[in-house]
Amino acid sequence: MWVERLVLVLMWLSGALVLVVFIPSNKRREGALALLVLQAIIWLCDLFAFRYGLLSAPVREFPKATDLSITINYFFYPALFAVFYSRRKEKAGLARRATMLVLWITCLTIFDGLIEQYTGLLEYGKITTYGMWLYLWLLYYTSLSFCDWFFKKRTLFRADRRRVL
Amino acid sequence: MRVDYWILASVYVISAGLIFLIPRDRIRLAVAAFLFKQAITFLIGLVVVQAGLIEYPIREFASVNRTSFSYEYFAFPLMCAYFNVRYPNGRSIPIQLGYYAVYSIVLTVMEVIIETYTDLIEYIHWEWYVSLITIGLSFWITRMFCVWFFAKASD
């Protein structure tokens, strides 16, 4: 049990640290939106994934309130996505961007697999490692598309700014 | 029991209807407010259920989640999106405060009615005024986020 607690605390600390250190100060808004987008999408998808036994979280923060993992879904993976999104090379070619995404997803899958292997925070049910890679890629691709739509037109963004201030 | 499901369905229909009332040129403001509100309700909702303050006997994803998905993930954030796109910007303080009060009171009254007559939500250690205060507070925090988010050029 202490291993899981330690990992959770480390996830919160390192998540906060990467947000502060790796998100450029002029990209804070992009980071914030990216975090919120992945958070919303991963929660919805995980509800289905957990419901249909793809994976489970035997050791978790609020066992009474939910079967899902809160640290991973609510903070850690969204924080990693915020870093990925705010530091992506917008002007790079398609091949370079695709390679970055594949590398990042692969690292994330390995990390997820290690968490599954060595802690009780995650337990794969019907899902395989390849399935998890595809699942993470899908989460990233959906979130990336949404964020790109959101920030696509600066003029529209400014129009909303006039509405709120 | 049956009436509970009808109420749940109508919550979805009415909330979805709100989407069409959001002007297209303010869609980004709505999205930012929706997502940020969701992050608040999502976490507080879990804490409240974990602490045994509120229960949701009839709910979606019942086997894996004990909070109200429809309210915390969908209906309340959408309400907040609408709250922000229609916010009386630049008006006097009493009008702005009144705007907060109307939304908070209407939502609290609806919650109390649903609590009393259905099994969708049950107060265990909870009072209507706690709802009123937390709802009002969450509107305000979300508003502050939106003001920051759209405040000045991000790059």
Interface residues (C-beta under 8 A of the other chain):
Chain A: N26 K27 R28 R29 E30 A32 L33 L36 V37 Q39 A40 W43 L44 L47 F50 R51 F62 K64 A65 T66 D67 L68 I70 Y74 F150 L156 F157 A159 D160 R161 R163 V164 L165
Chain B: D25 R26 I27 R28 L29 V31 A32 L35 F36 Q38 A39 F42 L43 G45 L46 V47 V49 Q50 G52 F61 S63 V64 N65 R66 T67 F69 Y73 N84 V85 Y87 N89 C146 V147 F149 F150 A151 K152 S154 D155
